[in-house]
Amino acid sequence: MKADIDLDIGRKTFASGLLPELIDVLRRSRSGDLVAVVGDEESLGSELETWCRFTGNPLLEAAVDRGRARWVFRCGAVPISLAETRPVGSRLWLYANFDCNLHCDYCCVHSSPAAPRRELGLARVQQIAREASELGVKEIFVTGGEPFLLEYIGDLLAACAGAAPTTVLTNGMLFVGRRAESLQTLPRDRIALQISLDSATPKLHDLHRGPGTWARAREGIKRARSMGFRVRLAATVSTEAEAEEFRQFLDEERIEPEDRVIRRIVLRGAASEGDAVTRADLVPEVTITAEGVYWHPVGAADTDLLVTHDIFPLFEAFAAVRRAFDREGEHANKLARIFNCA
């Protein structure tokens, strides 16, 4: 992980002069900066993690390379809008696959044409849908990879829509042939298509997703609407200026507020820059892949957000996420009591 500030501490520990150096780094840093601490004492990791938790500077990464340890922490909180009132388990995310027809340079799960498919599979999705309907799931989101690469995508979406209103995330470029025929069979009142469009003009979109992709996405939007589907437009942006430009474009296109999604690039997966987020930054949204159950879709290929490898029974998977969320809250409360010293 690339850092904004590098601090080589040699063999220093908290008992031998490390703390003043960390304090000095914090004074020189801005909120959101990433600090890399490189040292010779790998055993320092647990103490550094405790310090990060106490001070509210989340530890993002720990690694050892050629005998030296490297830790990366973020200075302060990251400005992310969280749906804090949404009950855990009301949203369910399914990574149908991880292969994709595009190679976006900020993909949070490393999807690309060369990525292994790692498909969840139709039978598993059908079982998830059956059990989800009994657990009070209010929304299902199907993502990837590019879900429309799957030949059985129509059956998969039909199963999900039978359990809850379903949104499928797509780049909108494969609504032709058999895939278009499968779309025609799906209930328009239960399925929405969320199509990625990163900018009002091709410049930024094509920069991240490849030449000509903006025009192809616009054509996909047109086709989806012609088939009678609700279409949501989703932009992934780097700055607030890009976000504001896209909002103006959506205003001109007369896109309703509930059909707009504008999100920042997250420093995970293929991204070389963006908002660095940890489990503590994210209200959990139960996310299922072929490998198991994850805390949130932005880290559905990262071990730090893996909750359990066991998908079934689904009620146990949901319970595992809730227990993990409760532990995060309990830990925060305990830290608050530790600091309550007067």
N, C-alpha and C positions, 0 to 999 in steps of 0.2 A: 504494500500500500504506500503510495507516494505521500510524503509529509511536507508541510510548509516549513517546519523547523526541525533540525536534527540536533540532538544533544548526545554527545559521546561522554559517558560517565566513567569509562574505564572500569576500575574495580570498586568504585564507590557504592555504598549502601546507605540506608537510612541512618545507620549508626556511625557513618563516617563521612558526612557532609553532603549527601544527596539532596536532602530536603531544601536547603537554601537555593540550590540550583533549580529545582523544580519550581519554587516560588518565583524565582527570577524569570523563568520561562513564561509563567502565567502572566506576569506583569508586562512582558513584552508582546504577548499574543493578543489576537482579537478573538472574539467569540466565534467558534466554528473552526478555528485553525487546528490542523493536525500536527501533533508533536511526536517525533520518533525518538525514543530513548534507546541508545545502543550501549551495551556493557558486557563485561566479562563474567558477571556473576548470574548465571541462569536461575539460581535459587531466589533471586530478588523478586521474581514474578509475582508470588502470592502477596508480598508486602506492597508491591506497586499496585496490584489490583485493588487491595483494600484501600490504599490512599486514593485511588481514582474514584472509588465508590463514596468515600467520605467527603471528598471535595467536589463531587458532581462533575467530574471530567471523565466521561466513559472510556474504558479501555476497549479498543476496537480490534486489535490484532496482537498476537504474540508469536514469535518465530525464532528458531535457532539456525544459524548458517555459519559453517566453518568455525565453530567453536565460540561464536559470539551471539548473544541474545539481543533481540530487537522487539521493543514494544511500541505500539502506536496508540496514543490517546487523543481524544478530542477536547478542546477547550470549551467547556460550557455546553449549553443545550443547543440543539439544532432547531431552527424555526420550521416545524412541520405542523400542519393542521391535522388534528386527530379527531375522529368522531367518538369522543369519550363517552357519549351517552348510548352508543350502540351496544346492545348486549352481546357478550362473547358467545358465538355460536349462531347468531342470527344471519351472518354471512358465511357462505362456504365457497372456497376457491378450489377448482380442480385443474391441475396441470395435465391436460390430456396427452401432451407430448412435449418434446423439447427440440425436435428438429424444425427448421424454418426455411422458407424460400428466400429470406433476406438475412443479411449479416449486419445488424444495427450495432454501431460502435459503443452504445451505452447499455446494451441488453443486460438486465440484472441477473439473468440465469445462463448466460453464455449460449443462447440459442443461435443457430446458424445452419446453412445447408450441410455442413460437415458434422454437426452435433449428432450423437446417437439419439434415436427416437425416444427411448425410455418411456414408452406409452403406458398410460394407466390401463387402457384396455376397455372394450365395451362391456364385458361381463362385470368387471369390477365397478365401473361407473353405474351400471344398472343396479347393483347391490347397494352402492352408496346412496343412490337416489331413493331407493325404497326405504332405507333406514333413516335418511335425512328428513323425509316427510313426517316421520314419527317424532323427530327431535325439535320441531318448531323452527326449522331453517326457513328464513323469509326470502332469501335471495341466493341464487347459485351463479357463480361466474366461472366460465370455461375459458381457459387460456392455454398458452404454450410458451415456446414454439408457435407455430402457426397451426391452429386446430383444423383448418380446412385442407391440410395435407392428408388427413385421415380419410380413408375411403368410406368409413362407416360414420362419418360426422353427423349425418342426418339422424341415424338411430340414437347416437349418443345424446344429441341435443333434445330429441323427443323424450328420452328417459328423464333428463334433468328437468325439462319443462313440466313433466307430469308431477314432479315433486315440489317445485317452487318456480316463480318467475325467474327466467334465466337470461343472462347476458353473455354473449361470446365475444371475446377480444380477438380481433383479426386485423391484418393489414389490408384487407378488402380486395386482394388481387386475384382471388381464385374462384370468383362467383361465375363460373362457366361450366359447360358440359354437365357431367353427372352431379357435380357439387351444386350447380344451380338447380338441377332437377330435385335434389334432396331438400334444398331450401324451400322449394315450392310446396312441399308436403307439410311444413312445420306451422304450428299455430302462431299467428302474428300477435295475438294478445298475450302470449306467454314468453316470447323470445325477442330480445333486442340485439342488434349488432353494434358493438362498440369498435369503430374503425379508427385506426391511428392516423392522425394528420398533424404534423408537428409545427406547421407554420402556414401563414396566409399565402405565401408564394413558394415555389420549389426550392429556393436557395438553402434554407436551413434543413428542411425535411430531407432533401436529396443528399446533403452533406453527411447526415447521420445514417441514412438508410440506403443510399445508392442512387446513381443517376436515373432519372425517369420515374422514380417511385412515387413522387408527389402526383404526377399526372395519372398514374395507374390507380392510386388510392382514390382520387377524385372520381374516376370512372367507376370504381367499386361502390362508392357512396351513391352515385347515381343509379346503379343497377339495384342496390339493396332497397332504395326508396321506391323504385319502379315496381318491385315485387311486393310492396306494401309493408315492409319492416320498419319498425322504429329504429332510427339510427342515432347513435351517440357519437360525438367527435371527441377524440382524446389526443391531447398534445403533451409531449414530454419536452420540457424546456430547461435551459441552463440558468436564465436570469429572470428577474421580475420584468425587465423591459420586454423580453420575448413573450412573457405571459400576457402583458398588457396589449401588445400588438396582436396577439391571437384573440384576445377578448374583443377587440375592435372588429376583427374579421368575423367573429361569431355574431356580433351585433348586426353587422351588415348582411350576414347570411340568415338572420332572423332565427337563430338556433335558440331554443328554449333553455333556461338555466339548468333544468334537470337533465338535459342532454349534452352538457358540457363537462369535460374532465380535463383539468390542467394540473399537471404534476411536475415536480422537479426531478432532475436526474439524481439517482441514488448511487452512491459510491460502492457499488457491489457488481459482481459479474464482470462484464467487459469494460465497464466505465473506468476511465482514468481520472475523472474528477466528478464532483457532485456532492450531495449532502451525505455525510457519513452517519449511518444510523445503527443503533444497537437494539437489542430486545427491549431494553428499558425505555426506548423512545417511541415504541410502537404499541398501540392497543392491538391485541391479537385478533386476527381474522383467520379462522381455521383454514388451512391450506393443505391439500392432499396431492402428493405426487406418487409415482411408482415406488419411490424409496421410503415413503412414510408420511407422517403428519408434521407440518411446519407451523411456526408461529405466525407468519405473514407472507404474502406472495412476493414481496420484494427480496426475500432471502430464501427462496424455495430450492436453492442448491447449496446452501451454506450450513455447515454443521452447527454453528452457534444458534441457529434458529430452528433446528430439528427438535421436536418435542418427543416423538416416539416413532419407531419403525412400524408399529402395529396399527393398521387401519381399522381392522374389525375386531370386536364389534364397534360400530361407529360411536355409540354412546360412551364407550370407554375412551376413545380417541378424543372426543369433545371434553370429557372430564379431565383428561390429562392436560389439555390446554388450559382449562379453567384453574386447575391446581397450580400449574406453572405461573399463571397470572397472579393468583393469590400469593404465591411465594414472593414474587417481585414486590407486591404491595407490602407484605410483611417485612421484607428486608428494608424497604425505604422507611417504614415506620420505626424499625429498630435503630437505624442510623440517626433518625431524627431524635430519638430518646437519648442516644449516646451523646449527641451534641447539646442536649438540654442540661447544661451543667450549672445553672444559676436559678 
